[in-house]
Amino acid sequence: MTKVKICGITRAEDAELAIELGAAYLGFIFVKESPRYVEHAPRTSGVKRVGVFRGATPDEIAHVAERERLDLVQVHDVGRASARLDGLKPVLRLPMIRALHVHDVLPDTTTDADYLLFDTGGGTGRTFDWNLLAHYKSTKPFFLAGGIHPGNVAEAIEKTRPYAIDVASGVEERPGIKDHRKLKALFEAIKR
């Protein structure tokens, strides 16, 4: 079965329900400009903890990863920062997810990260043309993100066959606050 990452977790009760429903990963946003930003992630067990970063230095990421007991890091970067962050994995000694923003074509997928994440830009609630992934030469397992919600999750999985889906705004009341009915509906749709 496709794994699920619920991202943008800010409250312990949302984390607990996501774990109970079967999430394999929880994402915690360490980007201060994000409405889903957390300074300290709720403590959890029985799930992989993913720290999400954009614009942070390798030292900053390493510090937060150790303090928050992260299992993976997810990096969003643009332009010149790419090369700098590709050298991050050996420093952290943690698995890394490299987020790639998809527009009209798939971006270059060359990276030393363990996983890729295809997204429209992080927290926008918009999808991209999933048919583009038919051209992805599956060199790394990938997470599919961007506009996924209970009504389209089955189609997303069927069309792209991702390692995992990554959902934030599609199961929220408002940024950072999960809607428990939507969370349950998402997992029900995946199981069907």
C-alpha angles and dihedrals in degrees: 000000000000112000121237130223116191106201135195094041112173103156132061093224091057091049092049093051093046090053092046090052092051110268112164094196136030119201123214118192116225095179109113094208092058121098085222094056118139125189090199124018120228111261113256140170135197094041138075112259114219123194114207117210138179125178094000122134120243089252092053091049092048091050094051093043091056096041093048096039093235121187095200139009126221117203128199114190141151135213119333094010089071096079092045093052094046086067090055099083097072090047094052098038087211129114112266133214114205112207115214122190114225123207122153096333136025112266124232107291097198108129142125090234118119095229138022126219119204112205143150095238112305124284096006097118091224127125128217127216101289090197087076088074089067084078094051110112096216101235094146134023111260142209117219116217139163126087097354115154138154092279097056106024094098091052091047092054094043094050100043108023093213126187086235142353121231117210130181118139093028091072100036137109086201133338109310096005114095122215104227093206091054091047091053092046091052093055092043090053091049093050091050 
